[in-house]
């Protein structure tokens, strides 16, 4: 299931968004009901699973089994669903039954049973036409979801929130923090216990990622941590509570403007604070906040209208004040804040002088779905060891990113791990750094074990195609109707195929033998020590790195030459008129199958190279598996140096610059494909805009 999750996400979104496009609804009207259906679908899946577990243990008396109760489900951290609230009941309603009211009734039934969800679940289903709503229900009745678990539904829910954020469905999408940034915050502050607060919680993504972190430790998130949140928008609070419910989490989320209110009264009580507050908010009433006990560093700049002209440092003061004596905080902030002057600089100076600023990470632009500006991640740690009190870790991660689309960047899982490993080394946790490299080696072994089968399948996929081309070449020699020049072109292509085959066979044999020897060497080593890991890395680099890249290109070229041969035979030679055994449809099917196998094979080869590059990156930057300053990437800065630089906390000011790394695997053809994808994206946007204009004109009664 996990392997198909991205495909499922995209398929569900495409279907649901197509329905929206064919209605008169805006994203603002549409997104909450759609998320409500995902909620219902997940609740039903979990209901079925838990019901089966409960039935196995129900006691019997006198041959009569006790009835299932709501309490049985509560004990299993699952929602009890009355029949009217079950997804299958809604799907199986008669065609003439208005499903809008039926879904509203389902939501009412759940809220009646669970007080925390009262007033939270969406009930705007009357705005849908019945046939449209029927189709939407069928979209979420996708067969692939029948056995999906909470993690899958959680990802689908988050994916839909992200997509709606891109469309600007609510408050310009500011309710959604990109998962990459949330994960980086979680990885750094490690929130695994106690009180976790997000005073600008949006859709609750910080809590969800925290729960994953706690899950990975083998703990129950609801037992290990207590989640508190504040959010000023009631609609966004509904998103957050549904998000928590989808993930089986409990949380106390209050409707409040954190600039002026502290509903949970958590001053000095939090183990962890994490947030992505709105940047650069102006017009905060200085009179209302000037005596706030959370502003221990005083007010930043106040204008003649008694307004705080920029709320960034209000947030930063609040976050610090919520922490207990060993608390940690991680939050997203505008890149401007780390070097702002005037009264903001004075607040920043006071924060630095506490010794609690632990780390700063610069993030390049386009990580947000609705903002293109760069940002920075700030980290506080009130429990820093004494020797680090006057030190701040500066990381410039602007050259580390993965391009998701023309508009969006993020971190790959490996990039997140590699950045986190810098934090580990800074904290003296070299064993975690070594374990990460060891894990990469283990992944390489798994990928390596797949490659022999892939190579064999690829070879077999081309056998019959090559035989067909060879048979055709023999028939051509006695055929006087085909032009001599055309015959020569075809024969030269067959010579190319033969040469490519020979080179490919030699290279694949070298790769298979090399991988077998390398895996044997790896399995003979514990790989718990840095010198062992470096030796194994050197062996791979010396014997396999170059030949793997060569094989990747040769597999691709070999397949393309065969394809070119089939195309030339089909379109120019009209092979079916020459060779009675030439079956165009069958050859087309075989070629498509060969393409699929080619893609799988090259993906495995690329993955192996990619994993090795992660190891090489780590070992090149930190060859002794210990923290050190790295030009252009990271530097441990003393408070005195920060003072000399006007109390600036901009990492780039300290780490210096480095030349951009040369991509050894640069592929011109792949780059052209990427450009083609970008062009297709622009064309899709143009079509979407045209549809939107057409709908707007229709609503205005203007024909076009």
C-alpha positions in Angstrom: 0.0 0.0 0.0 2.8 2.4 1.0 4.4 2.0 -2.4 1.2 3.2 -4.1 0.2 6.0 -1.7 1.5 8.8 -4.0 -0.5 7.4 -6.9 -3.6 7.1 -4.8 -3.2 10.7 -3.5 -2.9 12.1 -7.0 -5.8 10.0 -8.3 -8.2 11.0 -5.6 -7.2 14.6 -5.9 -7.6 14.6 -9.7 -11.1 13.1 -9.4 -12.2 15.4 -6.6 -10.8 18.5 -8.2 -12.4 17.6 -11.5 -15.8 17.5 -9.7 -15.1 20.9 -8.2 -14.2 22.3 -11.7 -17.6 21.1 -12.9 -19.5 22.8 -10.1 -20.0 26.4 -9.3 -18.2 26.1 -6.0 -15.0 27.9 -5.0 -12.2 26.2 -3.2 -13.2 27.9 0.0 -16.7 26.4 -0.2 -15.4 23.0 -1.3 -12.4 22.1 0.8 -14.0 21.5 4.2 -16.7 19.1 2.9 -14.1 17.1 0.9 -11.9 16.8 4.0 -15.0 15.7 5.9 -15.5 12.8 3.5 -11.9 11.8 4.0 -12.5 11.9 7.7 -15.6 9.7 7.4 -13.8 7.2 5.1 -11.0 6.8 7.5 -13.3 6.6 10.5 -15.2 3.8 8.8 -12.0 1.9 7.9 -10.8 2.1 11.5 -14.3 1.1 12.8 -14.3 -2.1 10.7 -10.8 -3.1 11.9 -11.5 -2.4 15.6 -14.9 -4.0 15.4 -13.3 -7.2 14.2 -10.8 -7.1 17.1 -13.5 -6.4 19.6 -15.7 -9.3 18.4 -12.9 -11.7 19.0 -12.8 -10.9 22.8 -16.5 -10.2 23.6 -17.6 -12.3 26.5 -20.6 -14.7 26.2 -23.0 -15.7 28.9 -25.5 -18.6 28.4 -24.5 -18.8 24.7 -25.3 -15.1 24.1 -22.5 -12.7 23.2 -22.5 -9.3 24.7 -23.4 -6.4 22.3 -20.6 -4.1 21.2 -20.7 -0.7 22.9 -19.2 2.8 22.3 -17.0 2.2 25.3 -15.4 -0.8 23.6 -14.2 1.6 20.8 -13.1 4.3 23.2 -10.8 1.8 24.9 -9.2 1.1 21.5 -8.8 4.9 20.6 -11.3 4.6 17.8 -14.5 6.3 16.9 -17.7 4.4 17.4 -20.0 4.9 14.4 -23.7 4.6 14.5 -25.0 2.9 11.4 -26.0 6.2 9.8 -22.5 7.5 10.1 -20.8 4.5 8.4 -19.4 5.2 4.9 -20.8 2.0 3.4 -24.3 3.1 4.5 -23.9 6.4 2.6 -22.6 4.6 -0.5 -25.5 2.1 -0.5 -28.3 4.7 -0.2 -30.9 4.5 -3.0 -30.1 6.7 -6.0 -33.0 9.0 -5.4 -32.0 9.7 -1.8 -30.4 13.1 -1.2 -27.0 12.3 0.1 -26.3 15.8 1.4 -28.7 15.4 4.2 -27.6 11.8 4.8 -24.0 13.0 5.3 -25.1 15.8 7.6 -27.0 13.3 9.7 -23.8 11.1 9.8 -21.8 14.1 11.1 -24.5 14.9 13.7 -24.4 11.3 14.9 -20.6 11.4 15.5 -20.8 14.8 17.2 -23.6 13.4 19.5 -21.3 10.6 20.6 -18.2 12.7 21.0 -18.4 16.1 22.7 -14.9 17.2 21.6 -16.0 17.1 18.0 -19.2 19.0 18.5 -19.4 21.9 16.1 -16.2 20.7 14.3 -17.3 18.4 11.6 -18.4 20.0 8.3 -22.1 20.0 7.4 -22.2 22.2 4.3 -23.2 19.3 2.1 -26.5 20.9 1.0 -24.5 23.1 -1.4 -23.7 20.1 -3.6 -26.1 18.8 -6.3 -27.0 15.2 -5.5 -25.4 13.6 -8.5 -22.2 15.5 -7.9 -22.1 14.4 -4.2 -22.8 10.8 -5.3 -19.8 10.9 -7.6 -17.7 12.4 -4.9 -18.6 9.6 -2.5 -17.7 7.1 -5.1 -14.3 8.8 -5.5 -13.5 8.1 -1.9 -14.9 4.6 -2.2 -11.7 3.7 -4.1 -11.0 0.0 -3.8 -7.4 0.8 -2.9 -8.6 2.4 0.3 -10.5 -0.7 1.6 -7.6 -1.9 3.8 -5.8 1.4 4.2 -4.6 2.3 7.7 -4.5 5.5 9.6 -1.1 6.5 8.3 -2.3 6.3 4.7 -5.5 8.3 5.5 -3.4 10.8 7.5 -1.2 11.3 4.5 -4.1 11.7 2.1 -5.7 14.2 4.5 -2.4 16.2 4.7 -2.0 15.9 0.9 -5.5 17.4 0.3 -4.8 20.2 2.8 -1.6 20.9 1.0 -3.3 21.0 -2.4 -6.0 23.3 -1.1 -3.3 25.5 0.4 -1.8 25.8 -3.0 -5.1 26.9 -4.4 -5.3 29.5 -1.6 -8.5 27.9 -0.2 -8.2 29.5 3.2 -6.4 32.6 4.3 -3.9 32.3 1.5 -3.0 28.8 2.6 -1.2 29.9 5.7 -2.9 27.2 7.7 -0.5 24.7 6.2 3.2 24.4 7.0 5.3 22.4 4.5 6.0 18.9 5.9 9.7 19.3 5.2 10.0 22.3 7.6 7.9 20.7 10.3 10.0 17.5 10.2 13.2 19.5 10.4 11.8 21.3 13.5 10.7 18.0 15.0 14.1 16.3 14.2 15.9 19.1 15.9 13.9 19.7 19.2 12.9 16.0 19.5 9.5 16.4 21.2 9.0 13.0 22.8 7.3 13.9 26.1 5.4 16.4 28.2 3.6 19.5 27.1 3.8 20.3 23.4 2.4 23.8 22.4 1.8 25.3 19.1 0.3 28.8 19.6 -0.3 29.3 15.9 -1.3 25.7 15.2 -3.1 26.1 11.8 -4.2 22.6 10.6 -2.2 20.8 13.4 0.7 19.6 11.3 3.2 20.1 14.1 1.2 17.8 16.3 0.9 15.1 13.6 4.7 15.1 12.9 5.4 15.0 16.6 3.1 12.0 16.9 5.1 10.2 14.1 8.4 11.0 16.0 7.0 9.5 19.2 5.5 6.5 17.3 9.0 5.8 15.9 10.2 5.5 19.5 7.7 2.8 20.2 5.6 5.1 22.5 1.9 6.1 22.5 1.7 9.8 21.5 -1.4 10.4 23.6 0.3 8.9 26.7 3.7 10.5 26.1 2.7 14.0 25.3 -0.2 16.5 25.8 -0.9 18.7 22.8 -2.0 22.3 23.2 -2.8 24.7 20.4 -4.2 28.2 19.7 -5.6 29.4 16.5 -7.6 32.6 15.7 -9.7 31.2 12.9 -12.6 28.9 13.8 -12.6 27.2 10.3 -8.9 26.4 10.7 -9.5 25.0 14.2 -12.0 22.6 12.6 -9.2 21.6 10.2 -6.9 20.9 13.0 -9.3 18.9 15.2 -10.3 16.8 12.2 -6.6 16.3 11.4 -5.9 15.2 14.9 -8.9 12.8 14.9 -7.8 11.3 11.6 -4.5 10.5 13.2 -6.0 9.2 16.4 -4.6 12.1 18.4 -6.1 14.1 21.3 -5.4 17.8 21.6 -6.7 20.9 23.3 -7.1 23.6 20.8 -8.5 27.0 21.8 -9.8 29.7 19.6 -7.7 32.7 20.4 -5.5 35.5 19.0 -2.1 34.6 20.6 -0.9 38.2 20.3 -3.4 39.1 23.0 -4.5 35.9 24.7 -3.0 32.9 26.5 -6.0 30.6 26.9 -4.0 27.6 28.2 -2.0 29.6 30.8 1.2 27.7 30.0 3.8 30.4 30.8 7.0 28.6 31.8 5.4 25.1 31.7 6.0 23.8 28.2 8.6 21.1 27.4 8.3 21.9 23.7 7.0 24.9 21.6 6.8 24.7 17.9 5.1 27.0 15.4 4.9 28.6 12.0 3.4 32.0 13.0 2.2 34.5 10.4 5.3 36.6 9.4 5.6 40.4 9.5 2.2 41.1 11.1 1.7 44.9 11.6 -0.9 46.9 13.6 -0.7 44.9 16.8 -2.0 47.1 19.6 0.9 48.0 21.7 -1.3 49.2 24.6 -2.9 45.8 24.8 0.4 43.8 24.9 2.8 46.1 26.7 2.2 44.6 30.1 2.0 41.0 28.9 4.1 38.8 31.1 5.1 36.8 28.0 7.1 39.8 26.8 10.1 39.4 29.0 12.4 41.2 26.6 10.1 44.2 26.1 8.4 45.6 23.1 10.0 45.8 19.6 9.3 49.0 17.7 6.1 50.9 18.3 4.9 53.5 15.8 3.1 56.8 16.4 -0.3 55.0 16.3 0.8 52.9 19.3 1.0 49.8 17.1 3.8 47.3 17.0 4.9 47.6 13.4 6.1 44.1 13.1 4.9 41.2 15.3 7.8 38.8 14.6 9.6 39.5 17.8 6.4 39.3 19.8 6.1 35.7 18.6 9.8 35.0 19.5 9.3 36.4 23.0 6.1 34.4 23.5 7.8 31.2 22.4 10.7 31.7 24.8 8.4 32.6 27.8 6.3 29.4 27.4 9.3 27.1 27.9 10.2 25.5 31.2 13.7 25.4 32.6 14.8 22.7 30.1 12.3 23.4 27.3 13.1 23.5 23.6 11.4 25.5 20.9 11.6 25.4 17.1 9.8 27.8 14.8 9.7 29.2 11.3 10.4 32.9 10.9 10.9 35.5 8.1 14.5 35.7 7.0 14.3 39.5 7.7 14.0 39.0 11.4 17.5 37.6 11.9 19.1 40.9 10.9 16.4 43.5 11.4 17.7 46.7 13.0 16.3 49.3 15.5 14.2 48.1 18.4 13.9 44.6 16.9 17.7 44.3 17.1 17.5 45.1 20.8 15.0 42.4 21.5 17.1 40.0 19.4 20.2 41.0 21.4 18.4 40.2 24.7 17.3 36.8 23.4 20.9 36.0 22.3 22.2 37.0 25.7 20.1 34.5 27.5 22.3 31.8 25.9 19.2 29.9 24.8 19.4 30.4 21.1 20.6 26.9 20.0 20.6 26.9 16.2 19.6 28.8 13.1 18.9 27.2 9.7 18.5 29.2 6.5 16.0 27.8 4.0 15.9 28.9 0.4 12.8 30.4 -1.3 9.8 28.4 -2.6 9.4 26.0 0.3 6.0 27.5 1.0 3.0 26.9 -1.3 1.8 30.5 -1.1 5.0 32.4 -0.3 8.1 32.5 -2.5 10.3 34.3 0.1 13.1 32.5 1.9 12.8 31.8 5.6 14.8 30.7 8.6 14.2 28.1 11.3 15.0 29.3 14.9 15.7 27.0 17.8 15.8 27.7 21.5 17.1 25.3 24.1 16.9 26.3 27.8 18.6 23.1 28.7 21.8 23.6 26.7 24.9 22.3 28.5 27.1 25.0 30.1 29.9 24.7 27.5 27.4 25.6 24.7 25.6 28.5 26.5 27.5 31.1 24.5 27.5 29.2 21.2 25.0 29.2 18.3 25.0 26.6 15.5 24.6 28.3 12.1 23.5 26.1 9.2 23.0 27.5 5.7 20.8 25.0 4.0 19.9 27.2 1.0 21.8 24.9 -1.4 20.2 21.8 -0.1 16.8 21.2 -1.6 14.7 19.0 -3.9 12.8 20.5 -6.8 9.2 19.2 -6.5 7.7 21.3 -9.2 8.4 24.6 -11.0 7.1 26.5 -8.0 7.8 24.2 -5.0 11.0 23.0 -3.3 11.3 20.7 -0.3 13.8 18.4 1.4 14.0 14.7 0.4 14.0 12.3 3.3 17.7 11.8 2.9 18.4 15.5 2.9 16.4 15.8 6.1 18.4 13.0 7.7 21.7 14.6 6.5 20.8 18.0 8.0 19.7 16.4 11.2 23.0 14.5 11.4 24.7 17.9 11.7 22.6 18.6 14.8 23.6 15.2 16.2 27.3 15.8 15.7 26.9 19.3 17.3 25.4 17.6 20.4 28.1 15.0 20.5 25.9 12.1 19.2 28.4 10.6 16.8 26.8 7.2 17.1 23.6 8.5 15.5 25.7 9.9 12.6 27.4 6.5 12.1 24.0 4.7 12.4 22.7 6.9 9.6 25.5 5.9 7.3 25.2 2.3 8.3 21.5 2.5 7.4 22.4 3.9 4.0 24.7 1.0 3.5 21.9 -1.4 4.5 19.6 0.2 2.0 22.2 -0.1 -0.7 22.4 -3.9 0.0 18.6 -4.2 -0.4 18.7 -2.3 -3.7 21.8 -4.3 -4.9 19.9 -7.5 -4.3 17.2 -6.4 -6.7 19.5 -5.5 -9.5 20.5 -9.0 -10.8 16.8 -9.8 -11.3 16.2 -6.5 -12.9 19.0 -7.0 -15.4 17.8 -10.5 -16.2 14.3 -9.3 -16.8 15.6 -6.4 -19.0 17.7 -8.8 -21.1 14.7 -11.1 -21.6 12.4 -8.3 -22.5 14.5 -7.4 -25.5 15.2 -11.0 -26.8 12.2 -11.4 -29.0 12.4 -7.8 -30.3 16.0 -8.3 -31.4 15.1 -11.7 -33.0 12.4 -9.9 -35.0 14.8 -7.2 -36.2 17.4 -9.8 -37.1 14.8 -11.9 -39.1 13.8 -8.7 -40.9 17.3 -7.9 -41.9 17.8 -11.3 -43.5 14.6 -10.9 -45.5 15.7 -7.4 -46.6 18.8 -8.8 -48.3 16.7 -10.6 -50.9 14.0 -7.8 -51.2 14.5 -5.7 -54.3 11.6 -3.3 -53.6 13.3 -1.5 -50.7 15.6 1.3 -51.5 19.3 0.5 -51.0 19.8 3.7 -48.9 17.0 2.6 -46.5 18.4 -0.9 -46.2 21.8 0.6 -45.3 20.3 2.9 -42.7 18.6 -0.1 -41.1 21.7 -2.3 -41.2 23.8 0.5 -39.7 21.3 0.7 -36.9 21.5 -3.1 -36.3 25.3 -2.7 -36.1 24.8 0.0 -33.4 22.4 -2.3 -31.5 25.0 -5.1 -31.7 27.8 -2.8 -30.4 25.6 -1.4 -27.7 24.6 -4.9 -26.7 28.2 -6.0 -26.4 29.2 -3.0 -24.3 26.1 -3.4 -22.1 26.8 -7.1 -21.5 30.4 -6.4 -20.5 29.3 -3.5 -18.2 26.4 -5.4 -16.6 28.6 -8.4 -15.9 31.2 -6.1 -14.2 28.4 -4.5 -12.2 26.9 -7.8 -11.0 30.3 -9.3 -10.1 31.3 -6.0 -8.4 28.1 -5.8 -6.4 28.3 -9.4 -5.3 31.9 -8.9 -4.0 31.0 -5.6 -2.4 27.9 -7.0 -0.6 30.0 -9.9 0.7 32.6 -7.4 2.1 29.8 -5.3 3.6 28.3 -8.3 5.3 31.7 -9.2 6.9 31.9 -5.8 8.6 30.1 -4.5 11.7 30.2 -1.0 10.3 29.9 0.6 13.8 33.2 2.4 13.4 34.0 5.3 11.1 37.2 3.7 9.6 35.2 0.6 8.6 32.6 2.7 7.0 35.1 4.8 5.1 36.9 1.6 3.9 33.7 0.2 2.5 32.8 3.5 0.9 36.2 3.7 -0.8 35.8 0.1 -2.1 32.4 1.1 -3.7 33.8 4.3 -5.1 36.9 2.6 -6.6 35.2 -0.3 -8.1 31.5 0.4 -8.7 30.6 4.1 -8.7 31.7 4.9 -12.3 30.6 1.6 -13.8 27.1 1.9 -12.3 26.6 5.3 -13.9 27.8 3.8 -17.2 25.4 0.9 -16.9 22.5 3.2 -16.2 23.2 5.1 -19.4 23.8 1.9 -21.4 20.5 0.3 -20.3 18.7 3.4 -21.5 20.6 3.6 -24.8 20.2 -0.1 -25.6 16.4 0.1 -25.1 16.2 3.3 -27.2 18.2 1.8 -30.1 15.8 -1.3 -30.1 12.8 1.1 -30.1 14.3 3.1 -32.9 14.8 -0.1 -34.9 11.2 -1.2 -34.4 10.0 2.3 -35.4 12.1 2.4 -38.5 10.9 -1.1 -39.5 7.3 -0.1 -38.9 7.1 3.3 -40.5 9.8 3.3 -43.2 10.3 -0.4 -44.2 6.6 -1.3 -43.7 7.9 -4.6 -42.1 4.5 -6.3 -42.2 4.7 -6.4 -46.0 8.1 -8.1 -45.8 7.9 -10.4 -42.8 4.8 -12.5 -42.4 5.7 -13.1 -38.7 5.8 -9.3 -38.0 2.9 -8.6 -35.6 2.7 -4.9 -35.0 0.4 -4.9 -32.0 2.3 -7.7 -30.3 5.7 -6.0 -30.9 4.2 -2.7 -29.6 3.0 -4.5 -26.4 6.5 -6.1 -26.0 8.2 -2.8 -26.5 5.9 -1.1 -23.8 6.7 -4.0 -21.4 10.4 -3.5 -22.1 10.1 0.2 -21.4 8.5 -0.6 -18.0 11.3 -2.9 -17.1 13.9 -0.4 -18.4 12.4 2.2 -16.1 12.4 -0.1 -13.1 16.0 -1.1 -13.8 17.3 2.4 -14.3 15.4 3.5 -11.2 17.2 0.8 -9.1 20.6 1.8 -10.5 19.9 5.5 -9.9 18.7 4.7 -6.3 21.9 2.8 -5.6 24.0 5.7 -6.9 21.9 8.2 -4.9 22.3 6.3 -1.6 26.0 6.2 -2.1 26.1 9.9 -2.8 24.4 10.5 0.6 27.2 8.5 2.3 29.8 10.4 0.3 28.3 13.8 1.2 28.4 13.0 4.9 31.9 11.5 4.9 33.3 14.3 2.8 31.9 17.0 5.1 32.6 15.2 8.4 35.4 12.8 7.7 36.1 12.1 11.4 32.4 11.6 12.2 32.8 14.6 14.5 31.4 18.1 14.3 33.5 20.7 12.6 32.9 23.9 10.8 32.3 23.4 7.0 32.8 26.4 4.7 29.5 27.4 3.1 27.4 24.9 5.2 27.8 25.1 9.0 29.7 27.0 11.7 29.5 27.0 15.5 29.6 30.7 16.3 30.5 32.4 19.6 28.2 35.0 21.1 31.1 37.5 20.9 31.2 37.0 17.1 27.4 37.6 16.9 27.9 40.9 18.9 30.6 41.9 16.4 28.1 41.3 13.6 25.5 43.7 15.0 23.6 40.7 16.7 22.8 39.3 13.3 21.6 35.6 13.3 21.7 35.2 9.6 23.7 31.9 9.0 25.1 33.0 5.6 26.9 35.9 7.3 29.0 33.4 9.3 29.4 30.2 7.3 30.8 31.8 4.2 30.2 30.6 0.7 31.2 27.6 -1.3 31.2 26.6 -4.9 28.0 24.9 -6.0 28.6 21.1 -6.1 29.0 19.7 -9.6 26.4 17.0 -10.4 28.4 14.0 -11.6 25.2 12.4 -12.9 24.0 15.4 -15.0 21.8 14.0 -17.7 21.0 16.3 -20.6 18.1 14.2 -21.8 16.6 14.0 -18.4 17.0 17.8 -18.0 15.1 18.2 -21.3 12.4 16.0 -20.0 12.1 18.1 -16.9 11.8 21.2 -19.1 9.1 19.4 -21.0 7.3 18.7 -17.7 7.6 22.3 -16.8 6.1 23.4 -20.1 3.2 20.9 -19.6 2.6 22.4 -16.2 2.4 25.9 -17.6 0.0 24.7 -20.3 -2.1 23.0 -17.6 -2.2 26.3 -15.6 -3.2 28.1 -18.8 -6.1 25.7 -19.3 -7.1 26.0 -15.6 -7.1 29.8 -15.8 -9.2 29.7 -19.0 -11.8 27.4 -17.3 -11.9 29.8 -14.3 -12.4 32.8 -16.5 -15.2 30.9 -18.4 -16.9 30.0 -15.1 -16.7 33.6 -13.9 -18.1 35.0 -17.1 -21.0 32.5 -16.9 -21.8 33.5 -13.3 -21.8 37.1 -14.5 -24.2 36.1 -17.3 -21.7 37.0 -20.0 -21.4 34.6 -22.9 -18.0 33.8 -24.4 
